[in-house]
């Protein structure tokens, strides 16, 4: 491969990285430290954009939930945790965190339902 | 005589049965895999993508079935006695090839021993070709136009000649002296219309060759076709005319006026028509003709485009599946040859699938679980294993994949022309010189694939890194697939970056002794590394300035020529201690050029092909082990390739030769005259660090098969008395000239 082609390929990749950034700016932003995001005034909008995506990794959702909790933005935290639970329905820890967030948001019925389901699961599982 | 009685089996009965069982098993496993894929793994969420990949796999299944069908039985041929009175015409077709190139082909044609008339069919209407024919004493035929290209040119000569059979050669395909003697005997069967021999190429630095001198192995892209498919087709009486290196019966062609002209691949078209009329074909897998393969990628692609387009278009004119007169096996064989050219469709799917997966995150396979992996592993294992076994060391999967990558776009272009047509199917003469422009453009499709693949890998990595996606396993599999394809693409792109071939003639690996006549007598012996009609690479231990004029004596087997040469370049010191110099011969007379060419075609080419026909290392290891277990515990001393000039003094005089190998107990050399076994001679070897002399006993003398008496040589094995001196010699001379 000659140098001209290699340079063209590098330019292409650089452009691609730019496109990726524009396309996934919100997700990329969530890779900043949690402390920085807590102080970021644009966090709610960025988090909404992330949560509106059909595909996003659990790591990013966890970051949204964590930062939302630290910013006392319970409704955002609930949405993030709901996404996590929907992608991992058997994850007890995530469900309990969701129940806690629902309770904090005043959605007691929903929180209670989750707690009951988990307790029921414990009973059926022989008190695991 | 019935030509069918000349057919022989190449494998033992046990091996034949084993290979058939393996073939059937592999086909059954592939079929089972396809059924499983169809039932359980079609991804409904990416249905079009999933089905496309599935169809590509089905294409592969039929490719495998056709391939295994064609090589179901490999057949050789017993050569029948040559008939006494057969009128033979020899056609050498040319359009714009160099006269120097044509000269050796015409000389080869004229020098064939069986009585014949040689005609040069010049569609270029060139005065210099006419002069060449006058000089060499053959007949010159031309015409006023170029209608129907090569086939039209051929038919023009067909109308003006009257031989019972016609041997036909392209301008760069040089026949051996015994070509007609080996092929004409089959025409004693009145039903035989075609005798085809393989097309071998002696320019081993061509695009389609990969050579390992160290392991003495060679890969040629067409080896599978000429070593497996054609002997397999011969079993089904479906071997076809390949355009050059064939003998055709005039009476079979007469009703057609010669070759059929409806396509740009008149060879297969004509063969198909003749076989549909009930004529037989014969394939004789012997090295009787060698030619030139394309040197650069654009010439290679142009040749493949012509073959693919022409062969596909035959379906429209004479569909082997529906035309009358063919057996079922012949229909399958001919259809398989056409189907082969559609592989571009499957390949483009496999090349673009990984980028699509990496960009979109969608997979063509649903339920990618342990069960699928087990089914896939069984399928892949049986595919690779059976291919290796049935290809008998000829088919190499990675090399085949590289050339599939090289050809995919060309084949798609041919398929497009087949479906949508074009203005006219013009015949493009394949350039064999190389060094033509447009190499980068020729690999543009591969560059596009590289760009797609690299950007998809970057996109996927960014996605995983920033948390857009978390499918590490899926991305990992697609990445592995993409990297494999990327490696193939880079190799193909490397084809276009090969150094431009500037030489006028092909240099062949040839170690001949050379005397430098204008240096002091003591130690003026050198050796060539390669040789052509225009020059050589000289291995010489001392310094020689670029531009220096040398007086040389080249020892070409039994003959020698003296000429001047100019040092054109210094290649640097070899690992063996020699220094390589590029020499250009100066003002060689036509007779000397012919003498060098004769030595190359009659001695060097056969030796190269014999030398590079070693089996693969597992087979070599198995044979060595079997030899040990079988009782021959005393293995011969390990031999090392060594191409050193040697002066041999024997009772009747002396000659110069080059060694072929050294061991701790002796050496072997190619001698221009036979030596008496048991006789004691003196050998004086020249190495990069000096001369070494010793008495030696002749222990083995074996003639090297050669149809030309003037170039007959002998492979001589010598035992050196005093092992320690030979060990010292090996260390001193570091004989790795050919490595």
Interface residues (C-beta under 8 A of the other chain):
Chain A: X1 X2 X5 X9 X12 X13 X16 X17 X20 X24 X27 X28 X30 X31 X55 X56 X57 X58 X59 X60 X63
Chain B: X361 X440 X447 X450 X451 X454 X455 X458 X459 X462 X463 X466 X467 X468 X469 X470 X490 X493 X494 X497
